[in-house]
Amino acid sequence: MPRFLLALFCSCWSLCLLAQNPTGTLVPPDKLVKDTSGKRDIIGVGTKLLHINIRKTPKVQGKRVYYSFIPLGAPVPAGGEALVTATNAAFDLGDDAKTFLSNVTFSPSTNLHGEWNLPFRSNIWSPGNKWNFEGDYRVTFYPQYTWGLGGNTAPSNKILVRYTYLRFYQNALRRISNKPYLFAGIGYNLDYHINIHTTSDSLTLAKFTGYKYGTGQFVNSFSSGLTFNLLYDSRTNEINPLPGWFYNIVLRVNPKFLGSEDNWYSLYFDARKYISFDRRLMNVLAFWSYLWTTLGSNAPYLDLPAITWDANQRSGRGFYPSRYTGRTLWDFETEYRRAITNDGLLGFVVFGSVNTVTEPRTSNFAYLHAAAGAGLRVKFNKHSGTNVGMDVAASKGHWAIYFSLGEAF
């Protein structure tokens, strides 16, 4: 399938979403109220069983802060287990009827053998949603496998790549006048891969991939660029999206004068839709599609589009991280979410996805890769809507277990 046809498909799909009710719900908008009476969560169940009397949660500028925290073990990309914790703080900076829920997340992990990951994310909404500030900051040292470029790589034909990774992303978007959900703004993105090398001097990353940008042995890859962002977001809660939809376009420009080794560009196009059938039972059908492409042929290898390396690193459940890499990647996912108990304490999800990347020689999409899975949800904090999730997902030749605070998308 030619690349432009796929881009056209994604564009048309998103434009169809634009023509629908902006609330994206089958429930009347006036019925979508924030009401936690009769609902239960882990905090409430635990304090009741242990007879603990908890004081009211702290406030930020007069608003409550809702914390969620989980410690757990999980597999790491190069094999083995890691100790992972996830802490989330959600809060309103303005009238909750006019201001979306802000949140910050810190999810450090380590395998206690010198490999670690320190990611911090923030999504802040100013009072009245006049401004949106989104940040993504990471320092990581985890080895990772790569299979090279294209969608027809053999599962066993892989190589382990080691490097230290530093990321600094910060965006500032302003609401466009008279458009309650439409925002535009700029940002700065920094990707710094330090001391890139393979474990074998005879089989370097450049030799294995046949790609010459950012693949030298014991070299650094530095990408520094400005982003131009257009956002439409009618979701009231990013942690557990309620009916609505999300539409995001990000053009990234990486010029030499900002430190990049070459001038290169990328385009990221993201569309999501949430349909609610019954607000009482968390009965939601969610869709997500994104197209990520580099413009030109000189983007560093570790900055190329790869499955699981979307903006939030939540795509591709069931696939090994970076299993498919190309100059352009398209991914489509859908998930059905429903409560098991009427009080919202327990729930489940079922999901599926398909992705494809362009081939290195033809720049066409030639192979589709599918995955599917299911998971359980336990409400950790009913006020912020935060769920603790455990998903099992599989694709051809691989399966994995995923733990999370909040939904995948």
Order of alpha helices (4+ residues) and beta strands (2+ residues): alpha-alpha-beta-beta-beta-beta-beta-beta-beta-beta-beta-beta-alpha-beta-beta-beta-beta-beta-beta-beta-beta-beta
